[in-house]
């Protein structure tokens, strides 16, 4: 009888503990969702200021989101690149716009616009290099975890998705299998972020 009572007491206790853990997890998820929603409002606010031509204020909003969000949305990658151009931070603009194009290819919502701003940023950066007036302390995307979207896959920027690296030789081109991507020329999101940070080791 005592054994059955202890067993029942144990089961009740275990159920209560499990229920409390579930409530705690649900609460934490709710708090995280509230936090993410607030950050996305800041992002929308930054876009508003950028469209109004208040690029410095937009930059502050975008940086706040970058510093506080766990996984950077691809839209923010584009917005930050575009706004950086308006601030004359051309190397930073090139870096972020390139990341957006790598993530979305030609099918992204802002792909065509990203290519347009990238060309402008590259042209201005060349001018800037010639006059040795490149801006310092730029916020490069290597410091952040980029969200690669629902597919979780990104075209390899090393081989441009070809899975083969071509090096011009003295008499003929040399062909070498890309040591980073899979046979389809793509990287997982985790591999891509490691590559951007210089942490991805070649497979061979």
C-alpha positions as a Python dict, from the first residue, in 0.01 Angstrom:
ca = {
    (1, 'X'): (0, 0, 0),
    (2, 'X'): (281, 238, 95),
    (3, 'X'): (465, 152, -226),
    (4, 'X'): (158, 239, -435),
    (5, 'X'): (117, 566, -246),
    (6, 'X'): (482, 661, -301),
    (7, 'X'): (457, 572, -668),
    (8, 'X'): (146, 787, -706),
    (9, 'X'): (311, 1074, -519),
    (10, 'X'): (617, 1048, -744),
    (11, 'X'): (403, 1054, -1060),
    (12, 'X'): (208, 1357, -938),
    (13, 'X'): (532, 1538, -851),
    (14, 'X'): (684, 1453, -1190),
    (15, 'X'): (370, 1579, -1365),
    (16, 'X'): (378, 1906, -1170),
    (17, 'X'): (748, 1957, -1249),
    (18, 'X'): (686, 1885, -1617),
    (19, 'X'): (391, 2126, -1623),
    (20, 'X'): (601, 2395, -1457),
    (21, 'X'): (882, 2343, -1710),
    (22, 'X'): (633, 2372, -1996),
    (23, 'X'): (496, 2696, -1852),
    (24, 'X'): (850, 2832, -1812),
    (25, 'X'): (940, 2740, -2170),
    (26, 'X'): (616, 2894, -2299),
    (27, 'X'): (686, 3212, -2105),
    (28, 'X'): (1039, 3235, -2244),
    (29, 'X'): (912, 3181, -2597),
    (30, 'X'): (653, 3453, -2549),
    (31, 'X'): (917, 3694, -2418),
    (32, 'X'): (1143, 3615, -2712),
    (33, 'X'): (857, 3675, -2955),
    (34, 'X'): (778, 4008, -2786),
    (35, 'X'): (1145, 4105, -2810),
    (36, 'X'): (1165, 4007, -3178),
    (37, 'X'): (845, 4198, -3259),
    (38, 'X'): (988, 4511, -3093),
    (39, 'X'): (1309, 4476, -3297),
    (40, 'X'): (1114, 4437, -3620),
    (41, 'X'): (927, 4759, -3533),
    (42, 'X'): (1267, 4927, -3498),
    (43, 'X'): (1359, 4788, -3840),
    (44, 'X'): (1042, 4929, -3995),
    (45, 'X'): (1118, 5261, -3826),
    (46, 'X'): (1465, 5259, -3980),
    (47, 'X'): (1319, 5196, -4326),
    (48, 'X'): (1080, 5489, -4275),
    (49, 'X'): (1365, 5725, -4184),
    (50, 'X'): (1574, 5600, -4477),
    (51, 'X'): (1288, 5665, -4720),
    (52, 'X'): (1253, 6013, -4567),
    (53, 'X'): (1620, 6083, -4634),
    (54, 'X'): (1716, 6079, -4264),
    (55, 'X'): (1999, 5834, -4320),
    (56, 'X'): (2187, 5890, -3993),
    (57, 'X'): (1875, 5816, -3786),
    (58, 'X'): (1803, 5512, -4004),
    (59, 'X'): (2161, 5394, -3950),
    (60, 'X'): (2113, 5413, -3572),
    (61, 'X'): (1792, 5210, -3596),
    (62, 'X'): (1949, 4944, -3818),
    (63, 'X'): (2257, 4913, -3595),
    (64, 'X'): (2035, 4873, -3288),
    (65, 'X'): (1854, 4583, -3455),
    (66, 'X'): (2183, 4428, -3573),
    (67, 'X'): (2325, 4440, -3222),
    (68, 'X'): (2021, 4285, -3056),
    (69, 'X'): (1866, 4035, -3297),
    (70, 'X'): (1982, 3674, -3291),
    (71, 'X'): (1958, 3606, -3664),
    (72, 'X'): (1981, 3895, -3911),
    (73, 'X'): (1685, 3906, -4159),
    (74, 'X'): (1786, 3922, -4525),
    (75, 'X'): (1577, 4239, -4572),
    (76, 'X'): (1791, 4415, -4310),
    (77, 'X'): (2104, 4304, -4498),
    (78, 'X'): (1972, 4493, -4802),
    (79, 'X'): (1849, 4799, -4611),
    (80, 'X'): (2177, 4839, -4426),
    (81, 'X'): (2374, 4812, -4751),
    (82, 'X'): (2154, 5069, -4924),
    (83, 'X'): (2160, 5313, -4633),
    (84, 'X'): (2537, 5276, -4597),
    (85, 'X'): (2572, 5401, -4954),
    (86, 'X'): (2370, 5711, -4869),
    (87, 'X'): (2609, 5779, -4580),
    (88, 'X'): (2911, 5750, -4808),
    (89, 'X'): (3025, 5425, -4644),
    (90, 'X'): (3087, 5252, -4975),
    (91, 'X'): (3297, 4954, -4862),
    (92, 'X'): (3037, 4874, -4598),
    (93, 'X'): (2762, 4912, -4859),
    (94, 'X'): (2941, 4674, -5098),
    (95, 'X'): (2989, 4417, -4824),
    (96, 'X'): (2624, 4404, -4719),
    (97, 'X'): (2474, 4429, -5068),
    (98, 'X'): (2696, 4143, -5181),
    (99, 'X'): (2570, 3935, -4890),
    (100, 'X'): (2209, 4001, -4993),
    (101, 'X'): (2278, 3899, -5355),
    (102, 'X'): (2457, 3584, -5239),
    (103, 'X'): (2161, 3496, -5018),
    (104, 'X'): (1881, 3576, -5262),
    (105, 'X'): (2040, 3549, -5606),
    (106, 'X'): (1823, 3708, -5875),
    (107, 'X'): (1491, 3609, -5715),
    (108, 'X'): (1498, 3821, -5401),
    (109, 'X'): (1245, 4099, -5347),
    (110, 'X'): (1524, 4359, -5365),
    (111, 'X'): (1769, 4172, -5593),
    (112, 'X'): (1754, 4414, -5887),
    (113, 'X'): (1772, 4716, -5661),
    (114, 'X'): (2061, 4558, -5469),
    (115, 'X'): (2257, 4510, -5793),
    (116, 'X'): (2192, 4874, -5888),
    (117, 'X'): (2313, 5009, -5552),
    (118, 'X'): (2607, 4767, -5555),
    (119, 'X'): (2729, 4902, -5890),
    (120, 'X'): (2698, 5257, -5760),
    (121, 'X'): (2882, 5169, -5438),
    (122, 'X'): (3163, 4997, -5630),
    (123, 'X'): (3204, 5296, -5861),
    (124, 'X'): (3217, 5538, -5568),
    (125, 'X'): (3455, 5312, -5378),
    (126, 'X'): (3697, 5311, -5673),
    (127, 'X'): (3689, 5692, -5674),
    (128, 'X'): (3740, 5695, -5300),
    (129, 'X'): (4038, 5462, -5319),
    (130, 'X'): (4199, 5683, -5579),
    (131, 'X'): (4173, 5985, -5353),
    (132, 'X'): (4273, 5780, -5044),
    (133, 'X'): (3968, 5897, -4850),
    (134, 'X'): (3822, 5561, -4750),
    (135, 'X'): (3610, 5580, -4435),
    (136, 'X'): (3727, 5400, -4119),
    (137, 'X'): (3545, 5190, -3859),
    (138, 'X'): (3296, 5036, -4099),
    (139, 'X'): (3050, 4781, -3965),
    (140, 'X'): (3116, 4470, -4175),
    (141, 'X'): (2868, 4185, -4193),
    (142, 'X'): (3131, 3930, -4086),
    (143, 'X'): (3043, 4025, -3728),
    (144, 'X'): (2687, 3898, -3756),
    (145, 'X'): (2496, 3574, -3800),
    (146, 'X'): (2310, 3611, -4130),
    (147, 'X'): (1965, 3453, -4172),
    (148, 'X'): (1979, 3257, -4499),
    (149, 'X'): (1602, 3220, -4536),
    (150, 'X'): (1375, 2913, -4529),
    (151, 'X'): (1589, 2700, -4762),
    (152, 'X'): (1892, 2732, -4533),
    (153, 'X'): (2118, 2715, -4840),
    (154, 'X'): (2341, 2977, -5004),
    (155, 'X'): (2531, 2976, -5332),
    (156, 'X'): (2902, 2934, -5256),
    (157, 'X'): (3072, 3274, -5305),
    (158, 'X'): (3411, 3105, -5356),
    (159, 'X'): (3323, 2912, -5673),
    (160, 'X'): (3008, 3112, -5760),
    (161, 'X'): (2800, 2794, -5734),
    (162, 'X'): (3002, 2605, -5997),
    (163, 'X'): (3171, 2366, -5748),
    (164, 'X'): (3484, 2422, -5957),
    (165, 'X'): (3747, 2692, -5918),
    (166, 'X'): (3915, 2795, -6243),
    (167, 'X'): (4264, 2942, -6230),
    (168, 'X'): (4425, 3076, -6548),
    (169, 'X'): (4756, 2899, -6617),
    (170, 'X'): (5047, 2982, -6844),
    (171, 'X'): (4924, 2750, -7120),
    (172, 'X'): (4578, 2639, -7010),
    (173, 'X'): (4328, 2689, -6731),
    (174, 'X'): (4357, 2484, -6413),
    (175, 'X'): (4042, 2331, -6270),
    (176, 'X'): (4012, 2254, -5901),
    (177, 'X'): (3715, 2123, -5704),
    (178, 'X'): (3589, 2381, -5455),
    (179, 'X'): (3693, 2268, -5107),
    (180, 'X'): (3404, 2441, -4928),
    (181, 'X'): (3069, 2363, -5092),
    (182, 'X'): (2885, 2043, -5182),
    (183, 'X'): (2861, 1898, -5532),
    (184, 'X'): (2577, 2137, -5614),
    (185, 'X'): (2786, 2447, -5538),
    (186, 'X'): (2593, 2547, -5227),
    (187, 'X'): (2666, 2590, -4857),
    (188, 'X'): (2443, 2541, -4558),
    (189, 'X'): (2361, 2857, -4364),
    (190, 'X'): (2598, 2754, -4085),
    (191, 'X'): (2880, 2690, -4334),
    (192, 'X'): (2815, 3023, -4508),
    (193, 'X'): (2835, 3221, -4184),
    (194, 'X'): (3155, 3040, -4087),
    (195, 'X'): (3303, 3117, -4432),
    (196, 'X'): (3217, 3486, -4398),
    (197, 'X'): (3389, 3494, -4057),
    (198, 'X'): (3692, 3303, -4191),
    (199, 'X'): (3616, 3003, -3970),
    (200, 'X'): (3515, 2745, -4233),
    (201, 'X'): (3795, 2496, -4293),
    (202, 'X'): (3833, 2340, -4640),
    (203, 'X'): (3715, 1980, -4668),
    (204, 'X'): (4039, 1871, -4835),
}
